[in-house]
Every structure is written in C-alpha cells, then in structure tokens.
Amino acid sequence: MTFRLHHAGWLDYSVNGARIYNMETETPVFVTNTQVNAAGAYNGAGVGNKAILGCTGYSGTALGAITSIYWEWEHLSFEADAPRPYVNFIVQMTPGVYRIFALDPAAPAPLNIGTLTNLGSNRFSFMHTTATNSVQVVNAFTTAPFVSPPVPVAHGAAPWPSASFNYSDILSSFPAAALIDVSSLDGGMPKTTVTPSMLLALGDSSNVTHRIYRILDFKINGVSA
C-alpha cells in the first residue's frame, strides 16, 4: 500500500478500485469505480471498491468520551446521490475483542442514527449525537464471545444492519470500551491491516458503483478530525 501526500493525521486505506484525492487539503475527494476485482484485498471474500479515510489520534479514547460526530459532503458525480459517505469506528469492547460501530446516513429513520440535512447545491450533512442517537454495530452482540446480547436492542428487531443500540446501554455492559487502532479482521476492512480507529468511508466490499464525493467537513466532538 502506497501512501500519498496527506493532510496531517489522515491516511488513505482505500481498497481495489477506489481512491482518495486531494489528501493534502481539508477537502479530500472520494472516488469509487465499477471494476470487479479478484478476492483477497479484504479480510473477507469481497471483490468491491471501498474508499477509506483513516483519521489518526483517536486510539485510546473512551467510548463514553465521544459526544458527537459530524460530516459534510458534496456530491460531484452524475449518478444518483447514493450510497453516501459514512463513518466506522473500531471499539475494543473487552481486551482483544473488537466491534465496528457504524454511522450510515442511509440507515432507516427508526434506527435513530442521526440527522441528515440537505444543504442545497448537492451538499449534505449528517449529525450524530451520542446522547440522543443510537449506533449500529457490525455483528451486533450475537457472535462469540457475545453469544447472548448483553445490551438491549434500542431500535429494530433483527441483527446487523437492521438494529441499533443506545450508548448508555452499551457502556453499562462495557464501561471500559474504547476506540483502538488495530487490525480488527472485520470482513470489510483491508486485509490484515492495522487501521486508525476512526474511519470515513464510501462504498463497501461488494460495491461496484461509480461515485465521487468531496468531503467538506469532518468533526469529532465539534473539533475537526
């Protein structure tokens, strides 16, 4: 993997036919393409194209210390405005046990993930507040070593991606949960690669659509990432 010139604290972890351009600026451009690739670039068997911006400096941050996550983007490609940029962050629930927390503007409204705002002129924003919003969790709490859900489903009644969880419930069961830079071995992450805990992404391991988005703002707890 070759890292290009980048904004302080940002690195490009894109997989297959996806890239992040203008990394040296505060408005990077995410691009995904239509090519179908041989399996092997992800921990899982995915063949798609996924742009991933890694933001360093958050490893060790207690989950309870995250109060808000906000990002703003501009849709540059001619295709319909979907999928949209989303946030993943990697959380160590207990020592050596990781889960990917997901904030997707496309999540159904009943999951209460956050507030999507159309700013006009192909610009959008998404605001997530941990005190009032819930969060999706990849593999939820239904796989080993969490065979029985230790926290109640806040919204929805099915596993990923059709359920979300309240932060207060998660922290009640996992008070030491914290963000961590790690190779999580999640199927949608670049193969055996240590990534920053805070990630802004476009596409997924099955994505074969062309999209171009410019990120205009990305803030954690009101501070630029």
MOCORLIN-V535142 format. One record per residue. SS is DSSP state (hx for helix, st for strand, lp for the rest). PSI is psi in radians with two decimals (none if undefined). Layout:
ss:SS psi:PSI
ss:SS psi:PSI
//
This chain:
ss:lp psi:2.27
ss:lp psi:2.19
ss:lp psi:2.27
ss:lp psi:3.07
ss:lp psi:2.36
ss:lp psi:2.75
ss:lp psi:2.54
ss:lp psi:2.17
ss:lp psi:-0.09
ss:st psi:2.41
ss:st psi:2.61
ss:st psi:1.99
ss:lp psi:0.44
ss:lp psi:2.63
ss:st psi:2.39
ss:lp psi:-2.29
ss:lp psi:0.99
ss:st psi:2.56
ss:st psi:2.78
ss:st psi:2.10
ss:st psi:2.89
ss:lp psi:0.65
ss:lp psi:-0.37
ss:lp psi:-0.06
ss:lp psi:3.12
ss:lp psi:0.09
ss:lp psi:1.21
ss:lp psi:2.70
ss:st psi:2.14
ss:st psi:2.32
ss:st psi:2.28
ss:st psi:2.63
ss:lp psi:3.10
ss:lp psi:-0.05
ss:lp psi:2.55
ss:lp psi:2.23
ss:lp psi:2.82
ss:lp psi:2.54
ss:lp psi:2.67
ss:lp psi:-0.28
ss:lp psi:-0.33
ss:st psi:2.87
ss:lp psi:-0.58
ss:lp psi:-2.87
ss:lp psi:0.28
ss:lp psi:2.63
ss:lp psi:0.18
ss:lp psi:-2.98
ss:lp psi:2.13
ss:st psi:2.08
ss:st psi:2.27
ss:st psi:2.07
ss:st psi:2.07
ss:st psi:2.27
ss:st psi:1.98
ss:lp psi:2.86
ss:lp psi:0.05
ss:lp psi:-0.13
ss:lp psi:2.33
ss:lp psi:-0.19
ss:lp psi:2.21
ss:st psi:2.43
ss:hx psi:-0.68
ss:hx psi:-0.22
ss:hx psi:-0.18
ss:lp psi:2.11
ss:lp psi:-0.55
ss:st psi:2.64
ss:st psi:2.23
ss:st psi:2.37
ss:st psi:2.70
ss:st psi:2.46
ss:st psi:2.85
ss:st psi:2.29
ss:st psi:2.04
ss:lp psi:-0.41
ss:lp psi:2.87
ss:lp psi:-0.24
ss:lp psi:2.92
ss:lp psi:2.67
ss:lp psi:1.23
ss:lp psi:2.43
ss:lp psi:2.98
ss:lp psi:2.80
ss:lp psi:2.45
ss:st psi:2.91
ss:st psi:2.35
ss:st psi:2.49
ss:st psi:2.46
ss:st psi:2.22
ss:st psi:2.29
ss:st psi:1.96
ss:st psi:-0.86
ss:st psi:2.86
ss:lp psi:2.12
ss:lp psi:0.03
ss:st psi:2.07
ss:st psi:2.63
ss:st psi:2.57
ss:st psi:2.07
ss:st psi:2.43
ss:st psi:2.39
ss:st psi:1.80
ss:lp psi:2.07
ss:lp psi:-0.32
ss:lp psi:-0.02
ss:lp psi:2.50
ss:lp psi:2.51
ss:hx psi:-0.67
ss:hx psi:-0.33
ss:hx psi:-0.26
ss:lp psi:0.85
ss:lp psi:-0.58
ss:lp psi:-2.92
ss:st psi:2.05
ss:st psi:2.25
ss:st psi:2.24
ss:st psi:1.97
ss:st psi:-0.07
ss:st psi:2.83
ss:lp psi:0.72
ss:lp psi:0.45
ss:st psi:2.49
ss:st psi:2.80
ss:st psi:2.77
ss:st psi:2.24
ss:st psi:2.19
ss:st psi:2.17
ss:st psi:2.13
ss:lp psi:-0.41
ss:lp psi:-0.47
ss:lp psi:-0.36
ss:lp psi:2.80
ss:st psi:3.10
ss:st psi:2.47
ss:st psi:2.59
ss:st psi:2.08
ss:lp psi:2.30
ss:lp psi:0.10
ss:lp psi:-2.31
ss:lp psi:0.74
ss:lp psi:0.03
ss:lp psi:2.72
ss:lp psi:2.44
ss:lp psi:0.14
ss:lp psi:1.29
ss:lp psi:-0.68
ss:lp psi:2.28
ss:lp psi:2.05
ss:lp psi:-0.16
ss:lp psi:2.56
ss:lp psi:2.61
ss:lp psi:2.17
ss:lp psi:-0.68
ss:st psi:2.48
ss:lp psi:2.99
ss:lp psi:0.18
ss:lp psi:2.86
ss:lp psi:-3.09
ss:lp psi:2.36
ss:lp psi:0.45
ss:lp psi:0.35
ss:lp psi:2.73
ss:st psi:2.88
ss:st psi:2.57
ss:st psi:2.40
ss:hx psi:-0.69
ss:hx psi:-0.66
ss:hx psi:-0.72
ss:hx psi:-0.81
ss:hx psi:-0.48
ss:hx psi:-0.66
ss:hx psi:-0.51
ss:lp psi:1.24
ss:lp psi:-0.37
ss:lp psi:0.12
ss:lp psi:2.38
ss:st psi:2.67
ss:st psi:2.63
ss:lp psi:2.40
ss:lp psi:2.14
ss:st psi:2.80
ss:lp psi:1.74
ss:lp psi:-0.29
ss:lp psi:0.23
ss:lp psi:2.49
ss:lp psi:-0.44
ss:lp psi:0.10
ss:lp psi:2.70
ss:st psi:2.45
ss:lp psi:2.19
ss:lp psi:0.71
ss:lp psi:2.24
ss:lp psi:2.11
ss:st psi:2.76
ss:lp psi:2.74
ss:lp psi:-0.50
ss:st psi:2.11
ss:st psi:2.40
ss:st psi:2.20
ss:st psi:2.83
ss:st psi:2.27
ss:lp psi:-3.11
ss:lp psi:-2.99
ss:lp psi:-0.10
ss:lp psi:0.07
ss:lp psi:2.19
ss:lp psi:0.65
ss:lp psi:2.67
ss:lp psi:2.17
ss:st psi:2.60
ss:st psi:2.15
ss:st psi:2.42
ss:st psi:2.22
ss:st psi:2.15
ss:st psi:-0.42
ss:st psi:2.53
ss:st psi:1.98
ss:st psi:2.44
ss:st psi:2.17
ss:lp psi:0.61
ss:lp psi:0.03
ss:st psi:2.37
ss:st psi:2.32
ss:lp psi:none
//
